[in-house]
Amino acid sequence: MNNNQNSNAGTAADISEAADNKPHSYSAAVSSGVDIDERDRDLLQRQHELEELDSDTKTNWEMIKKLTVCGVAFFNDAYDMFAINIVAMMLGFVYYNDAEGSAKNTVPKKWDTLIKIAVQIGCLLGQLVLGRLGDKIGRTTVYAASLMIAIITTVASAFSSSMVKGINVFVVLFIWRVLLGFGIGGDYPLTATIVSEYASVHNRGKMISAVFSCQGFGNVAAPIVGIIVTACFKSGIDKDVLYLDYVWRIIIGIGCIPGLCTLYWRLTMEDSKRFQMETAKAAAANADEDMLREKLLAKQQFDVGAHIEAKSGNTSSRRSSSGLEAEKAPFTATQSMVGMADKHSGAIVEEEQQQPNGEFKIRRAKTFAQYFGEWRHLKVLLGTSIAWFALDVAFYGINLNSSIVIEAIGFAGHITEDKPSKYIIRNCLGSIIINLLGSVPGYWISVFTIEKLGRKRIQLMGFAALTILYIVIGFAYHKILDKSIPGFVVLFTLAQLFQNFGPNVTTFVIPGEVFPTRFRATAHGISAAAGKLGAIVAQGGFMQLKDRGGKNAFIDHLLEIFALFMLIGFFVTFWIPESKGKTLEEICDEREEYY
């Protein structure tokens, strides 16, 4: 017994030492000559298959098709989300043209907030629910469903109108846009996981960020469509402002076209081989577990019978002992079965091992709660979630209210004196200029540098730059505007640049890489939902203070508050590992999934 224990201890030490040197590498384990048990051998073999899968990944038509589908998804999502800036402006002319004073042609704050916050609420719910379903029933199945939800609700939003007393057009639009947001929300965790599981190690960050960067084109497309449609109805609008009732519906309705163009491809997409391997392992587990449990139950019943018979002094104890040995033989064969799932916990039974005291212990994969119940894993989830929350407080606080910035630099015109078509077109042009100056370039600088600089470095650099810029703009807001509008434009452009060449891209990329395959979509959904919570806090909370002391009089203090959130994002980034140049299994160390 002592020799066996010493031998086992020595083997365990060898395995531990090998694991410390290269815990994830199949080739290293084989070349080291360490005698590893069947469970570790099975795990390393699976990792070897994944390493070969990564090395065989090449850019081909199938990859291009998937990247196109995912890129169009984010183009479409951004268009749907940020077109509301233009639509809200038009709704003011349509429904409040008869108001007096400063209320003329302006949507009241409560309705403006309601329709702008709707998609964010829906996104938060969709990211949590559809992200979890993506891990449970398949990425591409849920991905297609999310698009169909978005298409249907986009069309429904375009036909929003007052229904009964107390349910006006703004309430109906809110309801449909919450449902639209639910569909859009699924795109975040599912797009990130689909691309990360298909891409190779050396271009994974570039591909994920390129897909996400299509959001920048969607931001620009919304005001471009606004200009085109407004120009088509220009003569009618200037004679009768109610023609804008057609314009805003057309702008929203056009948002379903990109989705319709890629719907077939989404419906025919297949899950990645990496996810299929995980699913097949779980399926085999369900099929094999009943067999193992029946053998365990039979053995227990036999042991009880043998014990009673021995206690009563039955002379056939020798035959019972022989029967027990015979029963143990087929049971021993079951010890090599791996990949069986626990019905109640959802865990995967990896191996049945006999302990020195004769008892048996089932080794399982950790459940979601067990895995993230450990601080070393929980802090990563907290890091990705808090960083995304902090960013979106500022990102959506500014981008959902871009008209404030356009007005501050004097580009908007006068809402009561200018012709409606002129006022709308000028604001759309201002939005295009702001996005093209800083936002779009920032996205693509991230794409071309993320594999060189790394995700973590870009995020730290972005949060640091944004903290400084928001402090400068916030504390000197009125002085800068009074003395140099071009100077304000430069500072604001730099802020837009470092939002996207910084945490706006990396907070999306990192959660798609740093979590195990079984939890990837769920964890990404949690992180993204935290971001949308930040957007809701910004729009429903902080931006309600912007007119405190006069119209837009509190904007400078809001920018100071945003600087504090950027500082928070900077510090929590240190909880996140760098994923550049590592396989998905290496980043999260797949062995940590088991106990």
Beta strands, then each sheet from edge to edge (+ up, - down):
strand 1: 340-341
strand 2: 348-354
strand 3: 360-364
sheet 1: 1+ 2- 3+
end
